[in-house]
Amino acid sequence: MELNRRTHTILGLVAAAAAAIASESLQQGGFLILLATVFILTVTGMVGGQRLPLWIRIFSTASCFYLGYAVCLAGRTMRPGFNPDTFRMSLMVFGLYATLPALALLRIWRPGLRIAVVASVLPISLAAADAVASFEEYQFVRQNPDGTGPTARWTVSDNWLAYDAENRRLTGSD
């Protein structure tokens, strides 16, 4: 039975959402599962190219965007605020983990679309990571108006935040 384009799209997005939820649900092993999944999809995409079913290409693309977001978030949460240090860390972690999978997307999409998809991975991932981290920092200050010591971040638990209410200063992982 031949699936139509809409069904392929939904199937690919649901598979990517399920993988992202599974990755977030597992404390330490989630990132490794995400990396393994994206690695397998990268190799599959490099071998299969545009011959792969649409749902697998969509799953690969969405997973690549999620990986980009996850690694940019890890870099962005090294310190509070979006500043040159957190920008540099986000770029460095993205470069280490997400560049090759993003470039593999060149092989699975048609020529007119491939450049747009690959060129959008970093800016969308970085913008999403900054939005989530900024919201977390805002909520942290709002929930701790009297201040608090180092507390694990809910986005990247290896990093922490602390709020000094007297000086109205938010600090975090170094």
N, C-alpha and C positions, 0 to 999 in steps of 0.2 A: 504494500500500500504506500503510495507516494504522499508525503506530507507537504502541505502547502507552506508558503513562505512565512505566513503568520504563525503557524504551529511551530515551525523551526525556531523562529525568533523567541516565542514564549518558552519553548523547551530549553533553549540555550540560556536564557536569562534566569529561569527557575533553577537550572543546574548550577549556575554561577552563584546565585543567592544562597542555595543550599550549601555549597562549598564554603562561602564566606561565613555563614552562620556556624557551620561545623568548626571552622578555623577559630572563630571568636569564642566558641563554647569551651574549647580545650585550652587550659591555662598555658602551659609551656609548649606542648606538642603541636598546637594549632599552627604556629608559624612554619614549623617543619613540614607539616602536611600541606600547607599552602605552597611552600617552595617546591615540594615534590610534585604536586598537581600541576603547577605552572611549568615545571621542567618537562614533565611528560607531554603537556600540551604544546610546548615549544618544539620539542623533537617531532611530535606528530605533525605539527604545522609545517615544519621545515621539510619533512618527507612528503606529506600529502599535498601541501599547497592548496590551490584553489579547488582541487578535486574533493576535498573533505566536505562532508555534509554541512549545510548552512548552520545547523544548531551547534555543531562542534566548533565552527569558526566563531560564532557568537559567544559560546562558552569560553573559548580561548581569549577572546578580546575582553570580555567582561572580567575574567579572572586576572588578566594582565593589568587592567585598570584597578582592580581591588588590591593586587600586590603593590602597585605603584602607590596607592593611597596608604596602605599599611606601612610601607617603608618610609614614606614621607612623614607619616605621623610619628614614627619612631624618632626621626631626626628633628621634627618640629617640637617635640615634647622634651627635648634635652634641657631646655630652659623656658621660662614663661615668655610669652610675647613673640611676635614675628619680627625678628631682627636679623642682621647679617649673619650672626652665629647660627641661629636656627635654620635660616635659609641655606647656608653652606652645608650644615649637617644633613638637611633633607636632600640636597643635591648629591652629596657624597653617598648616602645610603641608597638612594634611587639608582645612582650609577653602578653601585656594586651588585644590587639584586634585581633591578627591573629593566635595565637597558637591553640586555640580550632578549628577554621575552618580548619587549616592545618592538625591537627590530625584527623579530621573527614574524610579527604581524604583517610585515611587508610581503611575505610570501603567500599569505592566505587570502588577501583581498585583491580585487581588480585594480588596475593601475590608477584610475581616477580617484579611488577611495583610500588606497593604502597610505598615501602621504598624509592625508588629513587625519586618519586614525592614529598613526604613529606620532605625528606632531602634537596631538592633543593629549597623549597619555600623561606626560609630565605636568603640564599646566593644570589639567583637571585634577590629577592626583594631589598636587601641591595645594590647590585651592580648597579641595575637600578636607585635606588634613588640617590646614590652618583653621578652617571654619569649625571643625570639631574640637581642636585643641583650644581655640579662643573661647568657645562656648564652655568648655570644661573649666577653664581658668575663671571665667566670669561667674559660673555657678559655685566654684570653690570659694571665692571671696564672699559671695552672697550667703553661702551656707555656714561660713565661719566668720561672722562679723567681728567677733572678739579676738580673732587670731587663732592660729594653731601651728604646731610644729610640723616637721616633715611627715607627710602622708603620701602613700602610694597613689599615683594617678590612676583613674579608672580606665583611661584609654591605653596607656602603656605602663603596666604595674612596676616595671623595673625603674621607672623614673618617678620623681616625687615633687610635691608642691608644699610650700609652707607660706603662711600669711602672718605678717606682723601688723596687727591692727593699729598700734600706736603710731607707726610711721607710714601706714597704708602702703606696705611694700609686699609684693608677691615675689617669692624666690622659688627656685627649683633646682633640679638635678644639674650637676656640672659635668 
